[in-house]
Amino acid sequence: MIRHGLFGCLLILPALACSQNDSTPGGEGGAANGTGGSAAAGQSASTGGTTTNVAGSGGAPPSGGSPSSAGSQSMGGGESGGASAGSGGARTSGGSGGVASSGGNSGSSARGGNSGSSQGGGSGGTKSTPIPVKDLPAIKEMPDPLTMNDGTKVTSVEQWKLRRKEMIQILEDYEYGHMPPAPGNVKATTVTAVRRISTSGGLSADYRMLHLTFGPGEKLGFDVGIFTPVTAAQAGAKFPILISLASSANETSIGSATAALSRDYAVATVPYQQLGADSSSWKSTGFFSAYPDYDWRDFSAWAWGLSRAVDYLVTDPSIDPDKIMITGVSRLAQAVLLAGAFDERIALSAPVAGGAALRFSGKEMGGGLGQGITEIVDQNTYWFGPRFPEFRNRTPQLPCDQHWLPALTAPRLFIMCNSLADQYGRAYAAVQTYLAAKPVYEFLGAAPNVGLNFREGSHGMTAEDWSALLNFADQYLLKKGGTKKFDVIPPANKLP
C-alpha cells in the first residue's frame, strides 16, 4: 500500500520513492511504500565485524589515526560551536506562547547558550502532568517561543534556557511523544573496511560501513555508511559531514548526496527503517521494544537514531565534530527538524520538503492546501506521538507548532528548502514557520543563521535544493564567504 503526502510521499535521501516503479540506486527496490529497503525494518542488515569502538559517557574526540583504525574510543562531548523579509509572509507569531502546558521543566545542562537535551534524548524522561487536550485553550496565532508558560516574556539568555526546556516538554507531551535519554554506550564495529569506490556521479570516495550497537544490553543498533572525499584527503584531515537518512548504508546509498561529496563534505547514510519501521508494525521494530515506558513513535525514533550516529561521529578521527549536518526529505525532514532541535551537537539542520506550519495547512486551517493535522492522522497514527491525533479538527488547541523546532535549533544553523507548488506542504505555511522562528535567532544575535530557499516545482528534492543547502553550509558553516541571500521570501502571488 502506498501512502501519499508530505508525510507520505517518501523521498529518501538519496533515493526517491513516490511510486511503485521507483527504486533506490543500485537496484534497492521496495522503498516506494515506505516499508521496503535492503534490510528488514528494525533489524540490522550487517553481520560480523572486526573493529569495536567503545563509548563512554563523555570526553573529547580522539585525534589522529585513519578512518578505519581499530581500538577503543570514547563517544561523547563534541560541542558545536539577516536581512530582508520579502513580500509574501503576512502573518507572524503571536498568541499565548504555550501557557496551557502544566508540569515541570526538563532537560540537561546548557551548552553553547542553550539548554535542554544536548545529546538528543528529549526531556530525558522527565515526567510531567500535561493538561488534557480537550481543556487546552485555542491559540489562533503561532505560539510565541519567546513567551514563558506563565506569560512572562523572555528577555535574557538565562530565561531562554528555561523556556527551551518548557518547549521541549510541550513538544514531547503533545506532538511527538517522549524519547528515552541518550544511552551512553554506543559502540561501532567495522562491517566493511575502508575501500576506494566510484560513486554514481563519477566521483571517487573512500567508503566504509560500520554497525553501531547501544542501549539496554547493547542489543539495539543500525548500520552507518561513511563516504569521505578523495580529492581533499590528506594526513590528519577532518571533514565536515552531512548525515543523510536513506534506505540503506551500502556503497550505493549515497545517491544524490554526491553533491556534498563533490564539495569535500563527507557523507554518512543512516537506514531509517532500521531505526523504526515506517508501517503499522512499528511497535515491534527498531528501538521501541527496548524502551516500553516511553510513548515515542517513528519521528522521535528516527531523530533519536540520528543522535546515536552523532554519538559515534564526534569520536571519529576523520570527522570534524563541530561541523556535523543532517538532512532528510518529506517525512524524513520531520526527523531532521526534531533531531536538530533537541541535539545541540548538530551544527546545521537542513530539512527538505517539510516543516510547514500546521496552523496554515490542510482543510481545517489552510483552505485545503497541504496536509494538516487531520490529513496526517487520517493517514496513520504512528509518526507523531499518541496525543497528536486528539488535535484532529482542533489544530488551534495545539500549544506548539512547527516553528518551535527551528527556534529550538537557534543559534545553530538552520535552512529549510521547499518548493512553491508542493502539493503536500503548503508554501505559505512553510514561510510562516520561518517567520515565527526568526525572532529567536534575532534575540540570540544570530539572525543570519536561519534561512530558507524556495524553488519552482513540486514536492521532492532537486539539484537546486542541493545547491541551496550546500551554498548555505559553505557560507555559514565553513565560512567560505559569499553573498547569497537566504532570507528571500517569494512574492505573495507565488505563495498559495
Buried (B, 14 or more C-beta within 10 A) or exposed (E): EBBBBBBBBBBBBBBBBBEEEBBBBBEBBBBBBBBBBBBEBBEBBBEEBEBBBBBBEEBEBBEEBEBBBEEEBBBBBBBBEBEEBBBBBEBBBBBBBBBBBEBEBBBBEBBEBBBBBBBBBBBBBBEBEBBEBEEBEEBEBBBBBBBBBEEBEBEEBEBBBBBBBBBBBBBBBBBBBBBBBBBBBBBBBBBBEBEEBEBBBEBBBBBBBBBBBBBEEEEBBBBBBBBBBBEEBEEEBBBBBBBBBBBBBBBBBBBBBBBBBBBBBBBBBBBBBBBBBBBEEBBEBBBBEBBEEBBBBBBBBBBBBBBBBBBBBBBBBBBBBBBBBBBBBBBBBBBBBBBBBBBBBBBBBBBBBBBBBBBBBBBBBBEEBBBBBBBBBEBBBBBBBBBBBBBBEBBBBBBBBBBBBBBBBBBBBBBBBBBBEBBBBBBBBBBBBBBBBBBBBBBBEBBBBBBBBBBEEBBBBBEBBBBBBBBBBBBBBBEEEEEBEBBBBBEEEBBB
